[in-house]
């Protein structure tokens, strides 16, 4: 069996509060299954399991604030020898949870368990003190998750439920500005770290869009709106394909060394309706056909703006693409999101007057920019990288 730990959800996240378990002990889980929901400064994030097995037991209770790396659950692997790696340092609260989980079962008489009252399913086990307190507070036992040694509901479970309800009411009463303090603080911490640690350099280039827009119009003709492509999908795809040829822009710099990524997980910057910004990943963006990439892009935007995205989408972007095209911005100069080493920005497509053969002609163009990490790349390679993106946009049918 193995211990499942709180995953890292980005450079600007140190901890999260467990708000929901989506599986019960004994359930079969597979790689990629969502097993829990954690509340962070970025909102509610779905936590995925990274291995197949049986969800044996939880090591964290609802309401626990868990630092990155804290044990969350035990995943059993039938047929394998039970060998667990040492857990990383965790908070005192998390350590207390582990001690409780692994302590020898108490003598039955020490934790009296009584049947649930009439009207409550008999499978619910509850201590007398917990049942009395739940009745005082008007909390239904069916809403509680038992953390006792045999799965029974104990007094602490009832008090935790009351605490979460109080916190929720306080949160609802907070103003929008107050609620955004956590998000802005997270963004500020990550960006301050970026500018402090990463030696940025910036490049900008103008790319023609006539061929891309003409191809898009032909592709979308006769298709219903749900199956049409947007220019943004071409931007993401062009950056992802180019990044495969320029690996120094696609990866992560950690512990004093750069590790190029084997795949392109394109982080797409998405503004939240209530304010703030996140950049979750579209995995393997360099290998997805355009229609599939478009579907994933639409799904990602919809889920993020509904406050739902997965931990893996925040943890492993290898390069970020940002666009302020809908805001009328001509050129965007981004700040690299650590531990990534590059961000590509797109401005608003526009019709500009250009000179060709001594004639002034209108051309549809877009300004694209690169912020690169000078520890890993330089302006020469950055210029080639932007040039490759531009060339790919001239051949949209090849994307």
C-alpha positions in Angstrom: 0.0 0.0 0.0 1.1 3.6 -0.4 0.3 7.0 1.1 -1.3 9.6 -1.1 0.0 13.1 -0.3 -1.4 16.6 -0.8 -0.1 17.5 -4.3 1.5 20.8 -5.2 -1.1 23.0 -7.0 1.3 25.6 -8.4 4.1 27.8 -7.3 1.8 30.2 -5.4 0.1 27.5 -3.2 1.5 26.2 0.1 -1.6 24.6 1.6 -5.3 23.8 1.1 -8.3 23.0 3.2 -10.0 19.6 2.6 -13.7 20.3 2.0 -15.0 17.0 0.5 -14.1 13.4 0.0 -15.6 11.9 -3.2 -14.7 8.3 -2.4 -15.3 6.0 0.5 -13.1 3.4 2.1 -13.0 0.3 0.0 -13.7 2.0 -3.3 -11.6 1.1 -6.3 -9.7 4.1 -7.7 -7.9 4.5 -11.0 -5.2 6.9 -12.2 -6.9 10.2 -12.9 -10.0 9.7 -10.7 -11.0 12.7 -8.6 -11.1 11.6 -5.0 -11.3 14.9 -3.1 -12.0 18.6 -3.3 -9.6 21.1 -1.6 -10.3 24.8 -1.1 -7.3 27.1 -1.9 -6.7 30.7 -2.6 -7.6 30.0 -6.3 -10.9 28.3 -5.4 -12.1 24.8 -5.1 -9.7 22.3 -6.8 -10.5 18.7 -7.6 -7.7 16.4 -6.5 -6.8 13.4 -8.6 -5.2 10.1 -7.6 -2.1 9.1 -9.5 -2.3 5.4 -9.2 -4.7 2.4 -9.4 -5.7 0.7 -6.2 -8.2 0.6 -3.3 -9.0 3.6 -1.2 -8.3 2.0 2.1 -8.7 5.0 4.5 -8.4 8.8 4.7 -5.7 10.3 6.8 -7.3 13.8 6.8 -10.6 15.0 8.0 -13.0 17.5 6.4 -11.8 21.0 7.5 -8.2 20.1 7.9 -5.7 22.6 6.4 -3.1 20.5 4.6 0.3 21.7 3.5 1.7 20.4 0.3 3.1 17.0 0.9 0.9 16.2 3.9 -0.6 12.6 3.9 -4.2 12.5 2.8 -5.1 8.9 2.3 -3.8 5.3 2.1 -4.1 3.6 -1.3 -3.8 -0.2 -1.1 -2.5 -2.3 -3.9 -3.8 -5.8 -3.6 -1.1 -8.4 -4.3 1.8 -6.0 -3.6 4.0 -5.9 -0.5 3.1 -3.1 1.8 6.1 -0.8 1.7 5.6 2.9 2.3 8.1 5.6 1.7 8.8 8.0 4.6 6.4 10.9 4.6 7.7 14.5 4.3 7.5 16.8 7.3 3.9 17.9 7.9 2.1 20.2 10.2 1.4 19.4 13.8 -2.3 19.0 13.0 -1.6 16.6 10.2 0.8 14.6 12.4 -1.9 14.3 15.0 -4.3 13.0 12.3 -1.7 10.3 11.4 -1.1 9.3 15.0 -4.8 8.8 15.4 -5.1 6.8 12.2 -2.3 4.4 13.0 -2.8 4.0 16.8 -4.0 0.6 18.0 -7.7 0.2 18.2 -9.0 1.1 21.7 -10.8 -1.2 23.9 -14.4 -1.3 22.7 -15.7 -0.2 26.1 -13.6 3.0 25.9 -15.5 4.3 22.9 -19.2 3.4 23.4 -21.1 3.3 20.2 -24.9 3.4 20.2 -27.3 2.6 17.4 -28.6 5.5 15.4 -32.1 6.7 16.5 -35.2 5.7 14.6 -35.3 7.2 11.1 -31.5 7.0 10.6 -30.0 4.1 8.8 -28.5 1.5 11.2 -25.2 1.7 9.4 -24.4 5.0 11.0 -22.3 4.6 14.2 -22.2 7.5 16.6 -21.0 8.1 20.2 -23.5 9.3 22.7 -21.8 12.7 23.2 -21.7 13.3 19.4 -25.3 12.4 18.9 -26.4 14.7 21.7 -24.4 17.6 20.3 -25.7 17.0 16.8 -29.2 17.1 18.1 -28.5 20.4 19.9 -27.1 22.0 16.7 -29.7 20.5 14.4 -27.1 18.6 12.3 -28.3 15.4 10.6 -26.0 12.5 11.3 -26.2 11.5 7.7 -24.3 14.7 6.8 -21.3 13.8 9.0 -18.2 11.7 8.2 -17.1 9.5 11.1 -13.4 9.8 12.0 -13.5 7.4 15.0 -11.3 4.2 15.0 -14.2 2.1 13.6 -15.6 4.8 11.5 -18.0 6.1 14.1 -19.0 9.8 14.4 -17.3 11.4 17.4 -17.8 14.7 19.0 -14.9 16.3 17.1 -16.7 15.5 13.8 -19.8 17.4 14.9 -17.8 20.4 16.1 -15.9 20.4 12.8 -19.1 20.4 10.9 -20.3 23.4 13.0 -17.0 25.2 12.3 -17.3 24.7 8.6 -20.9 26.1 8.6 -19.8 29.1 10.6 -16.9 29.7 8.2 -19.2 29.4 5.2 -21.6 32.0 6.6 -18.7 34.4 7.3 -17.4 33.9 3.7 -20.9 34.6 2.2 -21.0 37.8 4.3 -17.6 39.0 3.0 -17.6 41.6 0.2 -16.2 40.7 -3.2 -13.2 42.8 -2.6 -12.4 41.0 0.7 -12.9 37.6 -0.9 -10.4 38.5 -3.6 -7.6 39.2 -1.1 -6.5 35.6 -1.0 -6.4 35.3 -4.8 -4.5 38.6 -5.2 -2.1 37.7 -2.5 -1.3 34.4 -4.2 -0.8 36.1 -7.5 1.4 38.8 -5.9 3.5 36.1 -4.2 4.1 34.2 -7.4 4.8 37.2 -9.5 7.1 38.8 -6.9 9.1 35.5 -6.8 9.2 35.4 -10.6 10.7 38.9 -10.9 13.0 38.4 -8.0 14.4 35.1 -9.2 14.0 34.9 -13.0 16.1 37.2 -15.2 13.5 38.0 -17.8 14.2 39.2 -21.4 11.4 40.3 -23.8 10.9 40.0 -27.5 8.0 41.0 -29.7 7.1 40.2 -33.3 4.2 40.9 -35.7 2.6 38.0 -37.5 0.2 38.2 -40.5 -3.2 36.6 -40.0 -4.8 36.7 -43.4 -4.1 33.0 -44.2 -5.1 31.9 -40.7 -8.4 33.8 -40.7 -9.2 32.8 -44.3 -8.6 29.1 -43.5 -10.7 29.4 -40.3 -13.6 31.0 -42.2 -13.5 28.1 -44.7 -13.3 25.5 -42.0 -16.2 27.0 -40.0 -18.5 27.5 -43.0 -21.5 25.3 -42.7 -20.6 24.0 -39.2 -22.8 24.7 -36.2 -21.4 27.1 -33.6 -20.5 24.3 -31.2 -18.1 22.7 -33.6 -16.4 25.8 -34.9 -12.8 26.7 -34.3 -11.6 30.0 -32.8 -8.4 31.8 -33.6 -7.3 31.2 -30.0 -7.0 27.5 -30.6 -4.6 28.1 -33.5 -2.5 30.3 -31.2 -2.3 27.6 -28.6 -1.5 24.9 -31.1 1.2 27.0 -32.9 3.0 27.7 -29.6 2.8 24.1 -28.6 4.1 22.7 -31.9 6.9 25.3 -31.9 7.9 24.5 -28.3 8.7 20.9 -29.4 11.4 22.3 -31.6 12.7 24.7 -29.0 12.8 22.7 -25.7 14.6 25.4 -23.8 11.2 27.2 -23.6 9.2 24.2 -22.5 10.0 22.8 -19.0 10.7 23.8 -15.4 13.6 25.4 -13.6 13.9 24.0 -10.1 16.7 23.4 -7.6 19.2 25.3 -9.7 18.7 23.3 -12.9 16.4 23.3 -15.9 14.5 20.1 -16.8 13.0 20.2 -20.3 9.6 18.6 -20.5 8.9 15.5 -22.6 5.4 16.8 -23.5 3.9 20.3 -24.0 1.3 21.0 -21.4 0.2 24.4 -22.5 -1.0 26.6 -19.6 -3.8 28.9 -20.8 -4.3 32.1 -18.9 -8.0 32.6 -18.0 -9.4 35.5 -16.2 -12.0 34.8 -13.6 -15.4 36.6 -13.6 -14.9 37.7 -10.0 -11.4 38.9 -10.7 -8.0 37.2 -10.6 -6.3 34.9 -13.0 -5.4 31.2 -13.3 -3.4 29.3 -16.0 -4.3 25.6 -16.0 -2.8 23.2 -18.5 -4.1 21.6 -21.7 -2.1 18.4 -21.6 -0.2 17.3 -24.7 -1.3 20.3 -26.7 1.3 19.6 -29.3 -0.3 16.3 -30.2 -4.0 17.2 -30.1 -5.9 17.7 -33.4 -7.3 21.2 -33.6 -11.0 20.1 -33.1 -10.0 18.2 -29.9 -7.8 21.0 -28.7 -10.8 23.4 -29.2 -13.1 21.2 -27.2 -10.6 21.0 -24.3 -10.1 24.8 -24.4 -13.8 25.4 -24.2 -14.2 22.9 -21.4 -11.4 24.3 -19.5 -12.7 27.9 -19.7 -16.2 26.8 -18.7 -15.0 24.8 -15.7 -12.6 27.5 -14.5 -15.2 30.2 -14.6 -17.6 27.9 -12.8 -14.9 27.5 -10.1 -14.0 23.9 -11.0 -10.6 22.8 -12.2 -8.3 19.9 -11.3 -5.1 19.9 -9.4 -3.1 18.3 -12.2 -4.1 21.2 -14.5 -2.4 23.7 -12.2 0.6 21.6 -11.2 2.3 20.8 -14.5 2.0 23.4 -17.2 5.3 23.6 -19.1 4.7 26.9 -20.9 2.0 29.5 -20.7 0.0 31.3 -23.4 -1.8 34.5 -22.5 -4.0 36.7 -24.7 -5.7 40.0 -24.1 -7.1 40.1 -27.6 -10.7 40.7 -26.3 -9.5 43.7 -24.3 -8.1 45.7 -27.2 -4.5 45.4 -26.1 -2.0 45.7 -28.9 1.0 43.9 -27.2 1.1 41.9 -24.0 4.4 41.4 -22.1 3.9 38.6 -19.6 5.6 37.6 -16.4 6.9 34.1 -16.3 5.0 31.8 -13.9 7.7 29.8 -11.9 9.0 27.2 -12.2 8.2 27.6 -15.9 10.7 29.5 -18.1 8.6 31.2 -20.8 5.3 32.8 -21.5 4.0 33.8 -25.0 1.5 36.7 -25.3 -0.9 37.6 -28.1 -2.4 41.0 -28.5 -5.6 42.0 -30.4 -5.7 41.1 -34.1 -6.0 44.3 -36.1 -6.0 45.6 -39.6 -2.8 47.7 -40.1 -1.4 49.7 -43.0 1.8 48.1 -44.3 4.1 49.0 -47.2 4.5 46.4 -50.0 6.3 47.2 -53.2 6.1 50.9 -52.4 2.3 50.6 -51.9 0.4 51.0 -48.7 -2.0 48.0 -48.3 -4.2 46.8 -45.4 -3.1 43.6 -43.6 -4.5 41.6 -40.7 -1.8 41.2 -38.1 -1.3 40.2 -34.5 1.5 41.2 -32.1 3.0 38.2 -30.3 5.6 38.5 -27.5 7.9 36.3 -25.6 9.1 36.6 -22.0 12.1 34.2 -21.6 14.2 33.0 -18.7 17.8 34.1 -19.5 19.2 31.3 -17.3 17.9 28.8 -19.9 17.6 30.7 -23.3 18.7 33.9 -25.0 17.3 36.4 -27.5 18.7 34.6 -30.5 16.8 31.4 -29.7 13.8 33.4 -28.6 13.7 35.2 -32.0 13.8 31.8 -33.8 11.0 30.5 -31.5 8.7 33.5 -32.3 9.6 33.1 -36.0 8.5 29.5 -36.0 5.2 30.4 -34.4 4.7 33.0 -37.0 5.5 30.5 -39.8 3.1 28.0 -38.4 0.3 30.6 -38.4 0.9 31.0 -42.2 0.2 27.3 -42.6 -2.9 26.7 -40.5 -3.9 23.6 -42.5 -0.8 21.9 -41.2 -1.7 22.6 -37.6 
